[in-house]
Amino acid sequence: MTWLKIILAALSLLRKFVGFLGDRQLLDAGAAEAIAAQLEASKDAANKAEAASAAAIARFDASGGVPDDSDPNLRD
């Protein structure tokens, strides 16, 4: 009878350990998805900043290197 209890306890412990590993795998997968989403958002923000910089340079070059009236830094 005690051997049966020992075997059942070992199986119960094994079941809990396997459940823990499954939960950990799910948490790691969720963290990987969150990191991927943040990297995608960062890439989009960098692309927008690069496009804005290119547009500003093109506008400055089109005006002959003289800032136009829409420049917020124009003091005169």
MOKAMO-V123744 format. One record per residue. N is the residue number from 1. PHI is phi in radians with two decimals (999 if undefined). OMEGA is omega as a letter, one per 30 degrees, with the letter a starting at -180 (NA if undefined). Layout:
# MOKAMO-V123744
n = <N	N>
phi = <PHI	PHI>
omega = <OMEGA	OMEGA>
This chain:
# MOKAMO-V123744
n = <1	2	3	4	5	6	7	8	9	10	11	12	13	14	15	16	17	18	19	20	21	22	23	24	25	26	27	28	29	30	31	32	33	34	35	36	37	38	39	40	41	42	43	44	45	46	47	48	49	50	51	52	53	54	55	56	57	58	59	60	61	62	63	64	65	66	67	68	69	70	71	72	73	74	75	76>
phi = <999	-1.22	-1.11	-1.13	-1.13	-1.16	-1.12	-1.12	-1.14	-1.14	-1.14	-1.11	-1.13	-1.11	-1.10	-1.16	-1.15	-1.13	-1.08	-1.07	-1.11	-1.12	-1.10	-1.13	-1.11	-1.12	-1.14	-1.12	-1.15	-1.12	-1.14	-1.12	-1.14	-1.13	-1.13	-1.10	-1.14	-1.16	-1.13	-1.13	-1.13	-1.13	-1.13	-1.11	-1.13	-1.14	-1.14	-1.12	-1.14	-1.16	-1.16	-1.14	-1.13	-1.11	-1.16	-1.16	-1.14	-1.11	-1.15	-1.15	-1.16	-1.19	-1.55	1.37	1.45	-1.87	-1.11	-1.57	-1.22	-1.44	-1.26	-1.22	-1.62	-1.26	-1.72	-1.55>
omega = <a	l	l	l	l	l	l	l	l	l	l	l	l	l	l	l	l	l	l	l	l	l	a	l	l	l	l	l	l	l	l	l	l	l	l	l	l	l	l	l	l	l	l	l	l	l	l	l	l	l	l	l	l	l	l	l	l	l	l	l	a	l	l	l	l	a	l	a	l	a	a	l	a	a	a	NA>
